[in-house]
Amino acid sequence: MEQCVCLNIHYSAPKEVWNKINKIYRTMPYWNDKENYPCWRFGDNIDLAASVEPSGIQISGIMPKDIWNKWYDTLKKRLSEALEYEIGDPEEGFKFKYWEPFEKKYSDIKTIDNKAIIFTDYSTFYLDEFDCIESHITEKSPFFVLKSSFIELNIYIDKMLSKRKREQIFLDFKKRINS
């Protein structure tokens, strides 16, 4: 039976994360170490391969459903334990973890309300993804930090603006995300 699933492991994960993933792959039944890519094979009815895609790790190929269900559950469990967050298909609500903060400029915000911030490059951040919103006014550059255990977004206000303008933007931002 054809199988195809994506896992919520982002392609930007650091090398130490990929090393953990590769170790888990090798512990899974039907591992095939004869190829230059992660795959699992056995006879004519098991032939799976893993690849890294923008939508996460993709595992696809053929495996009988009864074997797949146990194999896939085991893979998710082992990866969740090794990576210390719950692994599963993003389409089933499993969140991606981003290891590097997103850095954005306030002047690149296209729209903002109490639900989401959309930037001119169309990157969209939903406020319910964040557990904590901090604001910092410094002499260098005021900024906002929105974060959770899965994601961090830093939004910087242009330091070339006058102090009064930066303070006005700062207060406006807080008002818009809290309304």
Secondary structure, 3 states (H helix, E strand, C coil): CEEEEEECECCCCCHHHHHHHHHHHHHCCCECCCCCCCEEEECCCEEEEEEEECCEEEEEEECCHHHHHHHHHHHHHHHHHHHCCCCCCHHHCCCCECCCCEEEEHHHEEEECCCEEEECCCCEEEHHHCCEEEEECCCCCCEEEEECCCCEEEEECCCCCCHHHHHHHHHHHHHHHHC
